[in-house]
Amino acid sequence: MGTRLIFVRHGESVHSVERFVGGIAGCRGLTPSGHEQAAVVARRLAAEVSGPVAVYSSVLRRAVETAAPIAAALGVAAETDCGLCTWHYPAYADGRPLAVLKTAELPGGGVHRPFQRENESWAELVVRTGRAIIDIAYRHAGQTVVLVGHSETVNSSFHVLGMQPLLRAFDTVVAPGSVTEWTTDGDPATSPPTRWTLRRFSA
């Protein structure tokens, strides 16, 4: 049996609707619509997942609230892993309007240089999330794992599992409450890396 990683983007969040920075301190969880999206995903996964399964989420409230009904539907306890988080936003911006980050932009920010003062670079985020993804895949080789995170978590999977360059030639839109799935029959922690198959994206 191969290893199956099911990435779920959290449901609609208060921070995305009200347009503020939703870091560890500032996240206010899901909207009512987001809670319903989480319940729908839980029912979907309960109908299609069998055998050994684990559920992980980022530590942010919106991801934890999305993971809770999924874990309950699958009959397991959800674990948190900060490696699955979105940007580790700087404290000066957390919980404040998005415009605060605009005023802190760094010239030349991007792949290897942060977009904003004291923020992570994209390369740093991919290394952090990639380490968490591969560690979890290794820990649960041959099983199904649900990883509840953020659009950045899903996008990172293209670099970590799909071996895409850090500066891709395309962008993606990851819908709230959507499912993205990667599978492999190989060893998740082998070197050179095993080949993964993208089964579905933002479905």
N, C-alpha and C positions, 0 to 999 in steps of 0.2 A: 504494500500500500504506500502511495506517495504522500508527500507533505503538501498540505493545502492551507494557504494563507488567505483569509477573507478580510479585506480591509473595509471598514465601515466609517464613513465620515459622519461626525456627530449631526444630530438634527438641528433644525433652525435655532439659532442662539439669540439671546437678548443682545449681546454685544454687536452682532452683525446687523440686527434691525435698528438699533439705536446708534450705531456708528461710533463706537468707542473701542479703545484698545482692551482686549479681553485676555490679559495675562493671568498668572496664578492668583494674584490678589484681586484683579478687577473682574474676572469672569463671574457672571451672574446666572449661569446655567442656560437651560432651554426655555424657549417660548412655549405656550400651549401647543402650537402647531409642531414644534420640535419634539415635544413629548409624544405626540401622536405618530410622528415619523419614526421615532424610536420603537414604539409599540408595533408598528407595521413591519419594520425590519426584524424585530424579534419573532414575529409570527412566520415571516418568510424563512428565516434561518432554521427555526424549529422544524419546519416541514421538509427541509432538504439536508440537514446535517445529521449524520449518524456516526456511531463509533466514538472513540476517544476525542474529546474536544476541550479546548481551553479558551478563556476569554481574557483579553488584556485591554486596558485603555490608558490613555494619557492621564495625567493627574488633574487636568483642568476640569472644572465642574461640568461643563457642557458635554465632555466626553464620558465622564463618570455617570452622568444621568442617562446618557444614551446606552451605555454598556449594561446598566442595571437590569432593564427588562430583557435584554438579550441573554444575559447570564442566567436569569431566572427561568426563561423559556427553555434553555439548554440544560438546566439542572446542575449548574456549576457556580462557583464563586468567581467573580471578576477580580483580577489583580491589576494594580496600576504600575505604570513604568513611565518615568519622566522622559525617557528617550523617545517616546512616541508623541511628545508635545509639538505644538506649532512653535513659532519663534519664542525664544526666551526673551521676551520684551524687557527693555530697561525699566527700572523702577520709576523713573521720572514720567513715563508715559502710561504705565499700567493703570487702567480704569479711567483714563482721560480721553477726550475727543481725539479722533484720528489725526486731526490737524496738528496735534502736538508732534507727531512723528514727522510730518512734513517740514516743520521748522527745524528739525534736527538732522536733515539729510546731509550725507557726506558726498562731496564730489568724487566721481569715479566709483561709487558704491555698486556692488553687484555680486558677482560670483565669489571672489576671494576677498573682497573688501566690504564691510557692512554697508547697507543702504542708509542706516541712521547711526548716529553717535551711540556707542555702548551696546548696540544690537549685535546679533550674530550675522555672519556672512552666510550666503546660501551654501557654500562648501561646508562650513561648520555645521549647519543644520543637517545636511545630508549625511555627514559622517556620524553625527549623534544619532539620528533616526536609523541610519543603516546598521550601526552597531546593535541597537535594540532589536531591529527586525531579524538580523541574522542570529543573534543570541537566542531569541525566542524560537526561531525556526529550528535551531540546533537542539534546544531543550525539548522540543515536541516533534522531532523527526518522525515521519510516518503517521502523523496525526493531523487533525484539523484545528486551526487556531483562528479565532476572530480577534482582529486588532482594531479597536475603536479609537480613531484619532481625528485628524484634521485634513484639509485639502493638501497641506504641505506634507503630511505623512504619506498620503496616497501618491503625490507627485514624486516624493523621494523613492518610492518603490520602483519607479521607472529607471532610476539611476542604479539602485542597489541590486534589484532582481533582473531588470531588463538591460543592464549594462549600458544605458544611454549616457552620453557625455554630460557634464555638469551644465553646459550651455546647450540646451536642446534646440533643434530647429523648429519646434512646434510648442504650442501651449495647450493646456487642457482645462476643462471646466469640470469640477467635481461637485455634484449636486449634494445638498444636505440630505442625510439619511440614505445615501446611495451605497452600493456594494461594488467593490473591485476585487477580483480573485486571481491569484497566481498559484500555480502548482508545479511540483517537480517530482520526478521519480528518483533523482539523484540525492547525494549526500548534501544537505543544506549548508554544511560548513567546510566542504572540500576546497582545496586550492590546487589548480585554478578553479574559479567558481563553477558550480553546476549550471546547466541551462534551465531557466524557468519558462513556463508558458502562461501568457496572459489569457485567462478564460473569459473574463468580462470586465468592463470598465464603466464605472459610474452608472450602474444599472439599477 
